[in-house]
Amino acid sequence: MPSSDEELVARAMGGDMDSFNQLVLRWERPIHALAYRVIGREEDARDVCQETFLRAYRALPGFKGQAKFSSWLYRIALNLCRDWIRRERRAPVAQAPEGVDLIELASEATPTESIEDLVARREIARAVARAMAELPEEQRTAIILKEYHGLTFQEIADLLDCPLSTVKTRLYQGLTVLRRQLADPGIPNGTALARRGMDEQADRT
Amino acid sequence: MCDKDLLVGYVYDDITDIDRGRFERHLRECAACRAEVSSIRGVRDDLAAWIPPEPHLGCQVTQARRPSLRAWWTPALGLAAAAVIVLAAALAIANVEVTYTASGFSVRTGWARGDAGANAREGGSVRDGNDQILPAAQAAPAALTAMERRLSVLEAAARSAAPSSQRVSDTEILRRVRDLLSQSESRQQQELALRIAQVIRDVDAQRLADLSRIQQGLGRIDAMTTAEAAAHRDLANYILTSSRTQQK
């Protein structure tokens, strides 16, 4: 049975570097995904991810276990993302590939998904990335932590040092803005939202 | 007044049973909240499409090893170890990379390659201590191989520089160098196998895409031919009918 985070942390604190590297292996993807979605640049997200683990390793003797190890990592990563945004003094970038390479797509498609579906999914993903990049940082962070990392409202509140109701308000406001942006029928094949809007219209007529 | 906190909690199923019951009762009476729940679920469906690109990660925290300075100045062992250390240090400082090509071998130096460049952008602030993050193998295989080679040499140097008992003869050093070389070779072989597998996968993917395109094209041609045949049949029928009418 694989060791728990707590066991690995305890061993790493005792000087076992392999245990720490197991933690890295376990958490590098979520941390990279978090950084990528918050700052919107793949290369910088990778730097943030590396820096997060380096800082965590150095700060490990001070980790008292009052929070989950993952929450602690998320906090370090979010602080680094904030530093990055402040340093770059700009909103996150929605990094979307230019054009669509069918051959590249073909290798990505799941067996049940047609190329057309995959192209549509790409378009929606681009629309989401653009809309998310325009959100205020705190709303975007709340959505990312809830939607993609499945944290509870309480965990998010602890992580962001804000009241529970503030987290819910940020999430609701962010989702409301996204709903407006994504309902734009200009997206080919339509987002789920735009399709729902069309279905409702069709029902009415 | 509708409670948006409850609505968000309900949509994400992060809500107490009592509140859920309360909100479900409210939903039965409030069409506006029903519509809002449905549209926010639509937003969530769209959000699910946003997947980060496959990252080239695989970072590891390592402790930089420093060769012990004590007791390495014993005559024969000292000379051999010093030579290895000086060579390794020179390689490390110059960031030398030796590559074998068809036309012979080339030696490159400098820090401005691959991830080393990316790291330098950080102002070097995080890499001034003993700990360092090694970048992903996939991102810069050549740099990594060079780094691994350097590390192995340094490790060997550290081992041979260790105090007292481990006196190593020239043949022992030669054996180790041979070992290192064979390890490096097997690593390169593995990498080659990996690359070949990737190429095969790419070719496969392209073949699949081409096949599906051909199939679509054939389908279109088939449909056109059927339509044309039907038109011809109609025309023939028409001519036949009209000629019969004329005969009458």
Interface residues (C-beta under 8 A of the other chain):
Chain A: M17 F20 N21 V24 E28 R29 H32 A33 Y36 R37 E42 E43 A45 R46 D47 C49 Q50 E51 F53 L54 R55 Y57 R58 L102 I103 E104 L105 A106 S107 I115 R121 I124 A125 A127 V128 A129 M132 I143 K146 E147 Y148 T152 F153 S165 K168 T169 L171 Y172 L175 L178 R179 L182 A183 T191 A192 L193 R196
Chain B: K4 D5 L7 V8 G9 Y12 D14 S38 S39 I40 G42 V43 R44 D45 D46 L47 A49 W50 I51 P52 P53 P55 H56 L57 G58 C59 Q60 V61 T62 Q63 A118 R121 E122 V126 G129 D131 Q132 I133 P135 A136 R201 D202 D204 A205 Q206 L208 A209 S212
